Amino acid sequence: MKRTQIILTLFSATAFAVATGCKPESEKSAGGEANRDTAAQLDKAKEETRQAIDAATDYAYAQRTEYADKIRAELADLNKELDKLSAKVESANESVKADARAKVQEIRAKVESLNERLDAVKGATESTWDDVKAGVKKAYDDVKDSFKQTRQWLSEKIAP
């Protein structure tokens, strides 16, 4: 009986050690690269899942106020980031500054257009709700994409 318990204990400890990553050094270095790839894929999957959930959240006509409030809150956060981006523009060299200011101004114009579309949400009827919502979504996605591209462009132009 004791012999069986000892054997089971040793077997369990060995299985636990293998499962938790006790590997020779040669296997650890290859595993580290695989772990980074896996982590990157996991992060990508999480982001795609979040986007799918956001896309699946279909606001009904009765929820139009909540929808507009949600977009306005996200837009407020985006405006804060845009202000930070503008500050970076001012610290750039003169050759980059003119182009960057134009890009930031273009984003601000798109934000203004989005605000106008958000104002139209209040006046939407049940029959026009889907069109209004689609217009807001398209304008919001355009603002986000423009911001992302401008931030990327600026980070390439301004050396860290």
ZADO-1210 file (C-alpha; in nm, 4 decimals, padded with zeros to 6 digits):
<atoms>
<atom x="00.0000" y="00.0000" z="00.0000" code="MET" pos="1"/>
<atom x="00.2799" y="00.2438" z="00.0948" code="LYS" pos="2"/>
<atom x="00.4756" y="00.1485" z="-00.2135" code="ARG" pos="3"/>
<atom x="00.1758" y="00.2329" z="-00.4338" code="THR" pos="4"/>
<atom x="00.1348" y="00.5702" z="-00.2647" code="GLN" pos="5"/>
<atom x="00.5035" y="00.6526" z="-00.3126" code="ILE" pos="6"/>
<atom x="00.4906" y="00.5560" z="-00.6802" code="ILE" pos="7"/>
<atom x="00.1755" y="00.7617" z="-00.7343" code="LEU" pos="8"/>
<atom x="00.3318" y="01.0586" z="-00.5564" code="THR" pos="9"/>
<atom x="00.6477" y="01.0398" z="-00.7688" code="LEU" pos="10"/>
<atom x="00.4425" y="01.0027" z="-01.0853" code="PHE" pos="11"/>
<atom x="00.2252" y="01.3028" z="-00.9915" code="SER" pos="12"/>
<atom x="00.5293" y="01.5173" z="-00.9111" code="ALA" pos="13"/>
<atom x="00.6894" y="01.4264" z="-01.2429" code="THR" pos="14"/>
<atom x="00.3721" y="01.5038" z="-01.4351" code="ALA" pos="15"/>
<atom x="00.3370" y="01.8334" z="-01.2533" code="PHE" pos="16"/>
<atom x="00.6977" y="01.9297" z="-01.3277" code="ALA" pos="17"/>
<atom x="00.6536" y="01.8528" z="-01.6960" code="VAL" pos="18"/>
<atom x="00.3231" y="02.0403" z="-01.7131" code="ALA" pos="19"/>
<atom x="00.4585" y="02.3535" z="-01.5452" code="THR" pos="20"/>
<atom x="00.7524" y="02.3895" z="-01.7749" code="GLY" pos="21"/>
<atom x="01.0523" y="02.2110" z="-01.6315" code="CYS" pos="22"/>
<atom x="01.2345" y="02.1638" z="-01.9585" code="LYS" pos="23"/>
<atom x="01.5984" y="02.1438" z="-02.0586" code="PRO" pos="24"/>
<atom x="01.7619" y="02.4745" z="-02.1642" code="GLU" pos="25"/>
<atom x="01.7580" y="02.3756" z="-02.5306" code="SER" pos="26"/>
<atom x="01.3799" y="02.3391" z="-02.5226" code="GLU" pos="27"/>
<atom x="01.3260" y="02.6598" z="-02.3216" code="LYS" pos="28"/>
<atom x="01.4802" y="02.8909" z="-02.5818" code="SER" pos="29"/>
<atom x="01.2659" y="02.7508" z="-02.8617" code="ALA" pos="30"/>
<atom x="00.9637" y="02.7599" z="-02.6339" code="GLY" pos="31"/>
<atom x="01.0185" y="03.1263" z="-02.5485" code="GLY" pos="32"/>
<atom x="00.9825" y="03.2230" z="-02.9114" code="GLU" pos="33"/>
<atom x="00.6720" y="03.0094" z="-02.9419" code="ALA" pos="34"/>
<atom x="00.5322" y="03.1676" z="-02.6250" code="ASN" pos="35"/>
<atom x="00.5806" y="03.5174" z="-02.7698" code="ARG" pos="36"/>
<atom x="00.4062" y="03.4122" z="-03.0910" code="ASP" pos="37"/>
<atom x="00.1264" y="03.2562" z="-02.8913" code="THR" pos="38"/>
<atom x="00.0916" y="03.5665" z="-02.6763" code="ALA" pos="39"/>
<atom x="00.0760" y="03.7858" z="-02.9858" code="ALA" pos="40"/>
<atom x="-00.1904" y="03.5614" z="-03.1376" code="GLN" pos="41"/>
<atom x="-00.3842" y="03.5658" z="-02.8110" code="LEU" pos="42"/>
<atom x="-00.3731" y="03.9462" z="-02.7983" code="ASP" pos="43"/>
<atom x="-00.4896" y="03.9624" z="-03.1591" code="LYS" pos="44"/>
<atom x="-00.7732" y="03.7199" z="-03.0871" code="ALA" pos="45"/>
<atom x="-00.8802" y="03.9255" z="-02.7842" code="LYS" pos="46"/>
<atom x="-00.8864" y="04.2436" z="-02.9929" code="GLU" pos="47"/>
<atom x="-01.0842" y="04.0749" z="-03.2700" code="GLU" pos="48"/>
<atom x="-01.3293" y="03.9380" z="-03.0133" code="THR" pos="49"/>
<atom x="-01.3742" y="04.2826" z="-02.8595" code="ARG" pos="50"/>
<atom x="-01.4367" y="04.4329" z="-03.2022" code="GLN" pos="51"/>
<atom x="-01.6854" y="04.1592" z="-03.2848" code="ALA" pos="52"/>
<atom x="-01.8718" y="04.2198" z="-02.9603" code="ILE" pos="53"/>
<atom x="-01.8797" y="04.5936" z="-03.0302" code="ASP" pos="54"/>
<atom x="-02.0069" y="04.5285" z="-03.3818" code="ALA" pos="55"/>
<atom x="-02.2665" y="04.2842" z="-03.2530" code="ALA" pos="56"/>
<atom x="-02.4013" y="04.5387" z="-03.0070" code="THR" pos="57"/>
<atom x="-02.6844" y="04.6537" z="-03.2233" code="ASP" pos="58"/>
<atom x="-02.8550" y="04.9514" z="-03.0693" code="TYR" pos="59"/>
<atom x="-03.2269" y="04.9585" z="-03.1218" code="ALA" pos="60"/>
<atom x="-03.4156" y="05.2768" z="-03.2025" code="TYR" pos="61"/>
<atom x="-03.5202" y="05.3067" z="-02.8377" code="ALA" pos="62"/>
<atom x="-03.1519" y="05.3050" z="-02.7359" code="GLN" pos="63"/>
<atom x="-03.0446" y="05.5874" z="-02.9655" code="ARG" pos="64"/>
<atom x="-02.9631" y="05.8194" z="-02.6745" code="THR" pos="65"/>
<atom x="-02.7351" y="05.5586" z="-02.5159" code="GLU" pos="66"/>
<atom x="-02.5731" y="05.5013" z="-02.8548" code="TYR" pos="67"/>
<atom x="-02.5037" y="05.8711" z="-02.9055" code="ALA" pos="68"/>
<atom x="-02.3713" y="05.9017" z="-02.5483" code="ASP" pos="69"/>
<atom x="-02.1380" y="05.6049" z="-02.6014" code="LYS" pos="70"/>
<atom x="-01.9985" y="05.7501" z="-02.9237" code="ILE" pos="71"/>
<atom x="-01.9617" y="06.0957" z="-02.7652" code="ARG" pos="72"/>
<atom x="-01.7668" y="05.9441" z="-02.4724" code="ALA" pos="73"/>
<atom x="-01.5357" y="05.7610" z="-02.7122" code="GLU" pos="74"/>
<atom x="-01.5020" y="06.0801" z="-02.9144" code="LEU" pos="75"/>
<atom x="-01.4049" y="06.2742" z="-02.6009" code="ALA" pos="76"/>
<atom x="-01.1253" y="06.0218" z="-02.5366" code="ASP" pos="77"/>
<atom x="-01.0171" y="06.0490" z="-02.8981" code="LEU" pos="78"/>
<atom x="-01.0109" y="06.4300" z="-02.8717" code="ASN" pos="79"/>
<atom x="-00.7805" y="06.4038" z="-02.5690" code="LYS" pos="80"/>
<atom x="-00.5480" y="06.1810" z="-02.7699" code="GLU" pos="81"/>
<atom x="-00.5700" y="06.4248" z="-03.0605" code="LEU" pos="82"/>
<atom x="-00.4619" y="06.7068" z="-02.8282" code="ASP" pos="83"/>
<atom x="-00.1607" y="06.4989" z="-02.7221" code="LYS" pos="84"/>
<atom x="-00.0840" y="06.4328" z="-03.0874" code="LEU" pos="85"/>
<atom x="-00.1048" y="06.8060" z="-03.1592" code="SER" pos="86"/>
<atom x="00.1488" y="06.8693" z="-02.8831" code="ALA" pos="87"/>
<atom x="00.3851" y="06.6206" z="-03.0471" code="LYS" pos="88"/>
<atom x="00.3373" y="06.8014" z="-03.3762" code="VAL" pos="89"/>
<atom x="00.4548" y="07.1238" z="-03.2188" code="GLU" pos="90"/>
<atom x="00.7735" y="06.9541" z="-03.1011" code="SER" pos="91"/>
<atom x="00.8504" y="06.8264" z="-03.4513" code="ALA" pos="92"/>
<atom x="01.0949" y="06.9885" z="-03.6890" code="ASN" pos="93"/>
<atom x="00.9651" y="07.2467" z="-03.9347" code="GLU" pos="94"/>
<atom x="00.9607" y="07.0167" z="-04.2378" code="SER" pos="95"/>
<atom x="00.7261" y="06.7739" z="-04.0628" code="VAL" pos="96"/>
<atom x="00.5218" y="07.0337" z="-03.8763" code="LYS" pos="97"/>
<atom x="00.3328" y="07.1716" z="-04.1790" code="ALA" pos="98"/>
<atom x="00.2247" y="06.8288" z="-04.3048" code="ASP" pos="99"/>
<atom x="00.1385" y="06.7132" z="-03.9543" code="ALA" pos="100"/>
<atom x="-00.0737" y="07.0206" z="-03.8834" code="ARG" pos="101"/>
<atom x="-00.2667" y="06.9572" z="-04.2041" code="ALA" pos="102"/>
<atom x="-00.3294" y="06.5958" z="-04.1050" code="LYS" pos="103"/>
<atom x="-00.4450" y="06.6965" z="-03.7558" code="VAL" pos="104"/>
<atom x="-00.6739" y="06.9626" z="-03.9058" code="GLN" pos="105"/>
<atom x="-00.8221" y="06.7007" z="-04.1379" code="GLU" pos="106"/>
<atom x="-00.8993" y="06.4785" z="-03.8380" code="ILE" pos="107"/>
<atom x="-01.0600" y="06.7700" z="-03.6544" code="ARG" pos="108"/>
<atom x="-01.2819" y="06.8353" z="-03.9588" code="ALA" pos="109"/>
<atom x="-01.3864" y="06.4696" z="-03.9570" code="LYS" pos="110"/>
<atom x="-01.4623" y="06.4951" z="-03.5843" code="VAL" pos="111"/>
<atom x="-01.6846" y="06.7969" z="-03.6548" code="GLU" pos="112"/>
<atom x="-01.8659" y="06.6001" z="-03.9251" code="SER" pos="113"/>
<atom x="-01.9150" y="06.3136" z="-03.6800" code="LEU" pos="114"/>
<atom x="-02.0570" y="06.5545" z="-03.4218" code="ASN" pos="115"/>
<atom x="-02.3103" y="06.6729" z="-03.6802" code="GLU" pos="116"/>
<atom x="-02.4099" y="06.3145" z="-03.7488" code="ARG" pos="117"/>
<atom x="-02.4455" y="06.2539" z="-03.3747" code="LEU" pos="118"/>
<atom x="-02.6775" y="06.5539" z="-03.3530" code="ASP" pos="119"/>
<atom x="-02.8915" y="06.3870" z="-03.6216" code="ALA" pos="120"/>
<atom x="-02.9406" y="06.0876" z="-03.3914" code="VAL" pos="121"/>
<atom x="-03.1855" y="06.2890" z="-03.1799" code="LYS" pos="122"/>
<atom x="-03.4029" y="06.3622" z="-03.4821" code="GLY" pos="123"/>
<atom x="-03.3930" y="06.0107" z="-03.6209" code="ALA" pos="124"/>
<atom x="-03.7204" y="05.8313" z="-03.6671" code="THR" pos="125"/>
<atom x="-03.7702" y="05.4616" z="-03.6396" code="GLU" pos="126"/>
<atom x="-03.7682" y="05.4323" z="-04.0182" code="SER" pos="127"/>
<atom x="-03.4448" y="05.6342" z="-04.0597" code="THR" pos="128"/>
<atom x="-03.2637" y="05.4934" z="-03.7552" code="TRP" pos="129"/>
<atom x="-03.0633" y="05.2282" z="-03.9409" code="ASP" pos="130"/>
<atom x="-02.9388" y="05.4817" z="-04.1968" code="ASP" pos="131"/>
<atom x="-02.8473" y="05.7362" z="-03.9294" code="VAL" pos="132"/>
<atom x="-02.6697" y="05.4724" z="-03.7227" code="LYS" pos="133"/>
<atom x="-02.4779" y="05.3464" z="-04.0281" code="ALA" pos="134"/>
<atom x="-02.3722" y="05.7022" z="-04.1104" code="GLY" pos="135"/>
<atom x="-02.2483" y="05.7618" z="-03.7563" code="VAL" pos="136"/>
<atom x="-02.0585" y="05.4333" z="-03.7564" code="LYS" pos="137"/>
<atom x="-01.8966" y="05.5090" z="-04.0913" code="LYS" pos="138"/>
<atom x="-01.7949" y="05.8584" z="-03.9791" code="ALA" pos="139"/>
<atom x="-01.6627" y="05.7273" z="-03.6468" code="TYR" pos="140"/>
<atom x="-01.4598" y="05.4537" z="-03.8154" code="ASP" pos="141"/>
<atom x="-01.3203" y="05.7129" z="-04.0567" code="ASP" pos="142"/>
<atom x="-01.2120" y="05.9361" z="-03.7674" code="VAL" pos="143"/>
<atom x="-01.0494" y="05.6447" z="-03.5850" code="LYS" pos="144"/>
<atom x="-00.8677" y="05.5241" z="-03.8965" code="ASP" pos="145"/>
<atom x="-00.7433" y="05.8725" z="-03.9823" code="SER" pos="146"/>
<atom x="-00.6210" y="05.9232" z="-03.6274" code="PHE" pos="147"/>
<atom x="-00.4433" y="05.5888" z="-03.6243" code="LYS" pos="148"/>
<atom x="-00.2745" y="05.6563" z="-03.9587" code="GLN" pos="149"/>
<atom x="-00.1692" y="06.0065" z="-03.8567" code="THR" pos="150"/>
<atom x="-00.0280" y="05.8839" z="-03.5273" code="ARG" pos="151"/>
<atom x="00.1672" y="05.6135" z="-03.7120" code="GLN" pos="152"/>
<atom x="00.2916" y="05.8628" z="-03.9722" code="TRP" pos="153"/>
<atom x="00.3985" y="06.1085" z="-03.7050" code="LEU" pos="154"/>
<atom x="00.5794" y="05.8422" z="-03.5025" code="SER" pos="155"/>
<atom x="00.7768" y="05.7509" z="-03.8144" code="GLU" pos="156"/>
<atom x="00.8649" y="06.1149" z="-03.8815" code="LYS" pos="157"/>
<atom x="00.9642" y="06.2040" z="-03.5248" code="ILE" pos="158"/>
<atom x="01.2522" y="05.9911" z="-03.4046" code="ALA" pos="159"/>
<atom x="01.2061" y="05.8737" z="-03.0465" code="PRO" pos="160"/>
</atoms>
